[in-house]
Amino acid sequence: MTATHTTPTPAPVINFATANSDRRSARRASKQPDHPDADLIAACIEYATQIHAGQIAYKIDPTDAKFASLVDTGAQRRADRAMVQILDLPPRTMDGMRAKAAIVEMSLEDWTSDLDDLRQSFIITLANDVIRFQRASRGLNQHDTIIVVPR
């Protein structure tokens, strides 16, 4: 009998850094709806999510805010990054305008002292956006159209 000697085949190597990064970017890109104000709406949602994350941490923390303050600090940094995006993205649709307007109350409620420069800039850009939309409605000869909105 002759012995046959086979060379073992090498095990496949998976580079998780490459595999996961490709999947994550594909997931992110595929989940965002096709909308003219998609980036603005996403930034408004991110801001709201982070503000609420910071607030809810205090309701859960039994240690007199030792843990919650850490969560809130990180959430506030992420909320501020989202706010910077919101400042850079003027709305192009009424959906974008509504998303931006919806975070006004949240932004003011979150800030307990004088408004910081970031939130002041946000409120000014929202006011300018409202003026811009109102002027555009004049151009469409719709400036005097009555819109009835239920309360």
N, C-alpha and C positions, 0 to 999 in steps of 0.2 A: 504494500500500500504506500502510496506517496502522499505526503502531507501537503495540503495546499495552504498557502499563507496569504491571507487577505489583509489589505491595509484598511484600517477603520476609517470610515468617512467622518470628516470633521463635523461637529455639531453646528447647526446654523447659529449665526450671531445676529442678535437683534439690537440695534442701536435705539434705545428707548428715547433718547433726547431727540433724535430725528423723527422717529415714528410718532411720538406724541405731539411735537410741535406742528407737524403737517396736519394731523387730525384736528388739533385745537383750532388752527386758523381756518380750516375748511368748515368746521362746525360753526364758528362765529360768522363767517361770511354767508353761510347758507341759511342761518336763522333770522337775519335781519330782513324785514319786509322791504319790498321795492316801493319806496315812497320818497317824494322830493325832499321831505324834511326828516328822513330816517335818522341821520346823525344827530340832529337837534333833539328829536323826540327821545332817542336813546340816551343822550346826555341828561335830559330832564329826568328821565326815569332813574338813571344812575344816581343823580343828585338826591332824589327823593328816597331811594333805597338806602343810601348811606346815612342820611339824616335820621331816618327811622331806625336803622341798625344801632346807631349811637344812642338814641333815646331808649330803646327797648332794653338795652344792656343794663341800664340803671334800675329798671323795674325787676330784673331777675337777680342782680348781684346782692347776696346777703352780707357782704363784707364791707359795708359802708363805702361802696364805690371803688374799692381797690382794683377790682378786675374791670369793672365797667369803664373806668376812666381810660384804661389802655385801649379797649375796644373803641371808645368814643374818639380818642385821639386819631387812631388809624382811619376810622370812618369819616371824620371831619377832613382829613387830608384828601381822601378820595372824593369827597363831596366838593371840596374846593377845586380839584382838578376838573371835575365835571362842570362846575360853574364857569371855569375859564373857557371850556369848550362852548358852553352856552353863549358866552359873551362873543365868541368868534363866529357864531352861526346865526345869521339873521333868518327869521322864518320866511318861507316862500309860499306857504299855504296857511289856511285857517287852522288846520290841525297843528302845525308848528307854533302858531300864535297861541293857541289854547294850551299847548303843553308848556310853553314858556310862562304864560300867565298863571297856570295852575300852581307853579312853585313859588309864586310871590308870597302867599300867606305862610307857607311852610318855611321859607327863607326868613321871614320876619319873626315868626314864632320861635325859630331855632336860636336866633340871636337875641340874647337877653339884655345886652347893654347897647351902647351906640352901634350903629351899623358900621361894619368895617368897609374898607374901600372896595372889596370884591362885591359885596352885596349892594352897595350904593351904585356901582357901575352897572350891575344887573338891572336894578330898578330903572335907571336912566335909559338903558338900551331897550327895555320893554316899552317904556313910554315912547321912545323914538320909533319903535316898530309899530305901535298902535297908530301913531301919526302917519307913518308911511303907508300902512294898510288903508287908512281912511282917505288919504290922498289918491291912492290907486282906485278906490271905489268911486271917487269923483270922476276919474278918467273913464271909468266904465259906465258913467252916468247912473250909478247906483248909490250915490251919497245920501240920497233922501229916502231910500227904501226902508220901510219900517220892518224890523225883524222882531217878531214876538217870541220871547224865550220863556218857557215855563220856569217858575221858581222852585 
